[in-house]
Amino acid sequence: MSHEDRRAAFGRTLDEIQRHEQGHHGWVVLHRALGDLLETGHRAFSRLLDAAWTARPNISDAHLVTLLSVTIRQIALRDPAGAHLFDEETDPAARLHALQRLIDTYEADLTEEICVRSNSFTGARRFLVPQLIIGGFAAAHGIDEVRLLDLGTGAGILPRQLNNTVVFDRFHRDLNWRPWTPPYRHIPLTARVGVDAPPLPTLEWVRACHGPSAYYEERFAELEWSFEQTAGVADQVVIKALDILDLPQLSKFIRDYNFNVVTCNFVLFQYDGPVQEMIERCVMENIASPGLFLLMNPSHSLLRKGCIVEGRITGNPRRLHLADLSDAHMLGHATIGADLHVVIGDEGGVRG
Ligand SMILES: C[S@@+](CC[C@H](N)C(=O)[O-])C[C@H]1O[C@@H](n2cnc3c(N)ncnc32)[C@H](O)[C@@H]1O
């Protein structure tokens, strides 16, 4: 696709993303201004987009929108000229002018960031689902040692949170399973490892990935609280820089450490279908048996709130449908998928 076609598609994604169900996410005023800027043909902005598409031809439009928003927010947080960029009260013409100036001034910084960074938004509640499914998998398959690898771990919170009942109990009550709730089971964890692409995301970067709104302030506070609550296992958790697109390295890493449970949450949707399949194949060819590969992804790219939970187990060629969530922040409803019993067994759930 030519950059001209990509620009048109990018404009359509900007329009759609403004109609996101989650109206309180705080980014919408910036997305509107970016749409206006695109229409003006602003030169530094055009160069920025061209640089991103050249450096990362596989990047999805939705991911590029979020990445641009985060890098702009990071700069707006430190430069007083960007202070009112995200205020709802700012006049649209003044916002557009401020955005043009910010992009003109920081074109080099923005280009560098969007060519190497990823959106590292991390949800403190996301571990609720892996806790239940991995616990059920280990129990149903008689596994007494779970060696966990979390791909695209972000700030590395999931490997810390598993088996923490204080954190689980606080968040679990806001997620209603239907038609039945999988029982909580302790996971016999003997390795807690996470990897993310270099440069490893810092908590500061993850902070900028949270939208400028009270809703996201609350989500970030939950993440900080989770880090404090799980400090006791910090020395058991290993976080390494590894690009999961480097398949020989990924294969070696999985084999060397004998991982039998691999999770990959809100990562693969950032890549197109063939890349997703390549990574899935690599994991399944190298994971120890019996093994589980658990995947969570937004249901409709980034345009809707829901997410889908899928899995693969060794010895079974199918991708399994495990659950659907009404909100990727794990608030609301979780609906059991048709194949969950294959992973956690028939008697896994508490009915009602
Ligand atoms: C949206 S965050 C999700 C973080 C966490 N898994 C969660 O669900 O809360 C996606 C993460 O995937 C990482 N990622 C994307 N591509 C990657 C790659 N090729 N290799 C390793 N990590 C990658 C990003 O750096 C980012 O931190």
The ligand as a MOL file (V3000), in Angstrom:
LIG
                    3D

  0  0  0     0  0            999 V3000
M  V30 BEGIN CTAB
M  V30 COUNTS 27 29 0 0 0
M  V30 BEGIN ATOM
M  V30 1 C -0.4480 -3.0270 25.2100 0
M  V30 2 S 1.0050 -3.6110 26.0070 0 CHG=1
M  V30 3 C 0.3310 -4.9460 26.9640 0
M  V30 4 C 1.0640 -5.1540 28.2710 0
M  V30 5 C 0.5810 -6.3260 29.1050 0
M  V30 6 N 0.8060 -7.5930 28.4230 0
M  V30 7 C -0.8760 -6.1870 29.4660 0
M  V30 8 O -1.7040 -6.8950 28.8880 0
M  V30 9 O -1.2390 -5.3650 30.3120 0 CHG=-1
M  V30 10 C 1.8580 -4.4510 24.6890 0
M  V30 11 C 3.3080 -4.7450 25.0060 0
M  V30 12 O 3.8230 -5.6190 23.9990 0
M  V30 13 C 5.1570 -5.2540 23.7750 0
M  V30 14 N 5.6100 -5.7240 22.4550 0
M  V30 15 C 5.1490 -5.3470 21.2490 0
M  V30 16 N 5.8790 -5.9180 20.2710 0
M  V30 17 C 6.8280 -6.6650 20.8790 0
M  V30 18 C 7.9030 -7.4570 20.4000 0
M  V30 19 N 8.1160 -7.5860 19.1030 0
M  V30 20 N 8.6800 -8.0800 21.2840 0
M  V30 21 C 8.4500 -7.9500 22.6150 0
M  V30 22 N 7.4670 -7.1870 23.1300 0
M  V30 23 C 6.6630 -6.5520 22.2780 0
M  V30 24 C 5.1270 -3.7500 23.8520 0
M  V30 25 O 6.4120 -3.1910 24.0590 0
M  V30 26 C 4.1680 -3.4880 24.9980 0
M  V30 27 O 4.8290 -3.3080 26.2150 0
M  V30 END ATOM
M  V30 BEGIN BOND
M  V30 1 1 1 2
M  V30 2 1 2 3
M  V30 3 1 2 10
M  V30 4 1 3 4
M  V30 5 1 4 5
M  V30 6 1 5 6
M  V30 7 1 5 7
M  V30 8 2 7 8
M  V30 9 1 7 9
M  V30 10 1 10 11
M  V30 11 1 11 12
M  V30 12 1 11 26
M  V30 13 1 12 13
M  V30 14 1 13 14
M  V30 15 1 13 24
M  V30 16 1 14 15
M  V30 17 1 14 23
M  V30 18 2 15 16
M  V30 19 1 16 17
M  V30 20 1 17 18
M  V30 21 2 17 23
M  V30 22 1 18 19
M  V30 23 2 18 20
M  V30 24 1 20 21
M  V30 25 2 21 22
M  V30 26 1 22 23
M  V30 27 1 24 25
M  V30 28 1 24 26
M  V30 29 1 26 27
M  V30 END BOND
M  V30 END CTAB
M  END
